[in-house]
Amino acid sequence: MFKDKICSCKVWKIVLIIWLVFTTLYFFYDGYDRLANYVAKNAYNQGITTAVTQIITESEKCQPVPINVDDKKATIINVSCLQKAAEEKTE
């Protein structure tokens, strides 16, 4: 009977150790996943901010700005430049 208690105690200790190891690994994995998502989101937002800033800077020169994404192309121009040109023609 005493031997059975020792065996069941060892089994519970092994189960507890395994549970602690897997729980710890899960928390590390979850933390890493959250960090990776945070870094990716910040990089994405920084890329968009940089791209938009460059487009605005180029469009302020009152020249057409070509934009290419894969096989799609567009050319934009600042509306305020068009309004200035229209005002200059009417004067």
C-alpha positions as CSV (number, residue, x, y, z in Angstrom):
1,M,0.0,0.0,0.0
2,F,2.8,2.4,0.9
3,K,4.5,1.5,-2.4
4,D,1.3,2.4,-4.3
5,K,1.3,5.9,-2.7
6,I,4.9,6.5,-3.8
7,C,4.2,5.4,-7.3
8,S,1.1,7.6,-7.6
9,C,3.0,10.5,-6.1
10,K,5.7,10.1,-8.7
11,V,3.2,10.0,-11.5
12,W,1.6,13.2,-10.3
13,K,5.0,14.9,-10.1
14,I,5.8,13.8,-13.6
15,V,2.4,15.0,-14.9
16,L,2.9,18.3,-13.1
17,I,6.4,18.8,-14.5
18,I,5.1,18.0,-18.0
19,W,2.2,20.4,-17.6
20,L,4.5,23.2,-16.4
21,V,6.9,22.6,-19.3
22,F,4.1,22.8,-21.9
23,T,2.5,25.8,-20.2
24,T,5.8,27.7,-20.2
25,L,6.5,26.8,-23.8
26,Y,3.0,28.0,-24.7
27,F,3.6,31.4,-23.0
28,F,6.9,31.8,-24.8
29,Y,5.3,30.9,-28.1
30,D,2.4,33.3,-27.5
31,G,4.7,36.1,-26.5
32,Y,6.9,35.6,-29.6
33,D,3.8,35.5,-31.8
34,R,2.5,38.7,-30.4
35,L,5.9,40.4,-30.8
36,A,6.2,39.2,-34.4
37,N,2.7,40.6,-35.2
38,Y,3.5,43.9,-33.5
39,V,6.7,44.3,-35.4
40,A,5.0,43.4,-38.7
41,K,2.2,45.8,-38.1
42,N,4.6,48.6,-37.2
43,A,6.7,47.9,-40.4
44,Y,3.5,47.9,-42.5
45,N,2.3,51.2,-41.0
46,Q,5.8,52.8,-41.5
47,G,5.9,51.7,-45.1
48,I,2.5,53.2,-45.8
49,T,3.5,56.4,-44.1
50,T,6.7,56.7,-46.1
51,A,5.0,56.0,-49.4
52,V,2.3,58.5,-48.8
53,T,4.8,61.1,-47.6
54,Q,6.8,60.6,-50.8
55,I,3.7,60.9,-53.0
56,I,2.7,64.1,-51.3
57,T,6.2,65.6,-51.6
58,E,6.4,64.8,-55.3
59,S,2.9,66.1,-56.0
60,E,3.8,69.4,-54.3
61,K,6.2,70.1,-57.2
62,C,3.1,70.5,-59.5
63,Q,4.3,67.7,-61.8
64,P,2.5,64.5,-62.7
65,V,3.5,61.7,-60.3
66,P,3.4,58.1,-61.8
67,I,2.3,55.4,-59.4
68,N,2.9,51.7,-60.3
69,V,1.6,48.6,-58.4
70,D,2.3,45.3,-60.1
71,D,0.7,45.7,-63.5
72,K,-1.5,48.7,-62.6
73,K,-0.4,52.2,-63.4
74,A,-1.7,55.6,-62.6
75,T,-0.5,59.2,-62.9
76,I,-1.7,61.7,-60.3
77,I,-1.3,65.5,-60.0
78,N,-2.0,67.8,-57.1
79,V,-5.5,69.4,-57.4
80,S,-4.2,72.6,-55.9
81,C,-1.7,72.9,-58.8
82,L,-4.6,72.5,-61.2
83,Q,-6.6,75.2,-59.4
84,K,-3.6,77.6,-59.4
85,A,-3.2,77.0,-63.2
86,A,-6.9,77.7,-63.8
87,E,-6.7,80.9,-61.7
88,E,-3.6,82.1,-63.6
89,K,-5.4,81.5,-66.9
90,T,-8.5,83.5,-65.9
91,E,-6.4,86.5,-64.7
